Amino acid sequence: MTFVESINTVVFKKYANFNGRASRSEYWWYALFMFLIQILAMTLFSNLYSYQEYNPIKIIISLALFLPSLGVSIRRLHDTNKSGWWLLSPLAIGAIFGALAYILTLIGVGTSAIFLVAISIGITHLYLFYLMLKISDEGENKYGHNCCSI
């Protein structure tokens, strides 16, 4: 899948589609598109808004592309035979280890508690990154047929 095909598929054909599978190329071309759009929005509107000010153009773009981004991420996880709920794993791990850190702080042994939370969330993000880089499952899995191998 090319850059243009990926954008066409994610933004126009499957805008808010959370079912099925997305190939690595579809996901990563779209990730590049999102990166370029954010850079463009920052650059074009930097004269109107300083870096630290509220930038409504960037927020509007982010909101408009939120559902396609979520959809392609979930479909990419489906392509590796994982549930889309894995996207919430950093939040869940952060909540669990955050509660543990809070308890450790209350009993007086929590000097490194924030470090524990940061490491656990970081490891979870690395696992999600690995899943996004992982080769697609061959053939069919519980989320559908593999339409594209790359």
N, C-alpha and C positions, 0 to 999 in steps of 0.2 A: 504494500500500500504506500502510495506517495504522500507527500505533505498535503497537497491540495485535496486528494481523496480522503485523507484522514479528517481534515477540517470539515469537508462536505458531509461525511458520514456522521461525525460526532455532533456538529452544531445544527445541521439541517435535517438529516434523515433520522437520527436517533437522539433528538434533543433531550428528552427526559425518559429515555428507555433504560431500565435497570435490569432487563432480562437478556439472556444470551451471553455471548462471549465477545471479547475484543482482543485482537492480536497485539503483540508487543509493538509492532510498527504503528498501529492505529493509536495506541496509548502514548507512545513516546513522541510521535509527530505532533499530537495534540498538546502534550506537555511543552514542547518547544514553542508552539503557537501561543500558548498562555503566557509563557515567559516573554516572548516578543511583544505581545499586546500590553503587558504590564510595563515593560521598558518604554514602549511607545507612549503610553498614557502618562508616565512620569515625565518623559522628555517634552512632549508637546504641551503639557499643561503646567510645567514647572514655572513658567512666567506668571501664570495666574495664581498659583498656590505654592507657598514655600514647602519644603520637604516635610516640615512638622505640622503644617496646617491640614485641615480637613480638605480632601480633594474629592469633590462629588463625582467628577468624571470617572476617576478610577474606581470608586465605589459602585457606580452604575454599571460599569463594564464587568466588575467582579460579580455583581448580583445577576447580571444577564447570563453569564457563563458558568454560574454555580451548578445548575442542574446538569448541563452537559458534562462538566468536570466530574461530578459525582457519578453520573451514569457510566462514563467510560472507565472510571476507577473500579466501580463495582463489576462491570463486565470483564475488566482485566483480571480481577481476582477470580471470577467465574472461570476464566480461561485456564487458570492454574488449579481448578477444582477446589477453590476455597469460597466460602460464603462472603458476601459483601459486608457482613457485619464485622469482618476483620478490620475494616477501616476505623471502627470505634475502639479497637484494642488499645491504642495509646491513652485514650481517655479512661478506659476501665483500669488499666494498669496504673495510671497516674492517681486515680481515686483510691485504689487499694493501697498502694505504697504511700500515698499522701496521708491516708488515715493512720497507717502504721507509723509514719514519721511523726505525726501529731501525738500519738500515744507515747512514742519514745521521748519526745520533747517534754511531755507532761511528767514523766517519771524521772527526768533528768539525765537521760543518756542519749539525747537526740542531737548532739552537736554536729553529727554528720548526716542527719536525717534528710536534708534537702539534697545532698549528694546522692543518697539512695534513690530518691524519687527521680532525679535527673537521669541517672544511669539506667533505671528500669524503663523509663519512657524512651530513652535513646536506643536501647536494645530493641524495643518493640518497633520503633521507626525503621531501624536497620532491617528487621525481618520483613516489614511491609515493602521496603525498597527491594529486597531480595525477591519477593513474590512478583513485583512488577517487572523485574529483569528476567525471571524464570522463563524457560522455554515452555511453550504451550503444550497442554496435554494432547496427545495424538488421538485422532478419531473423535468419538463422542464421550462426553462425561455427563454428569447429572444436570448440567446447565445448557446442554445443547451440543450440536455438531461443530467441530473445528472447521470453520470456513476458510481460514487463512493460516498457514503454517508459520509465518514470520511475525 
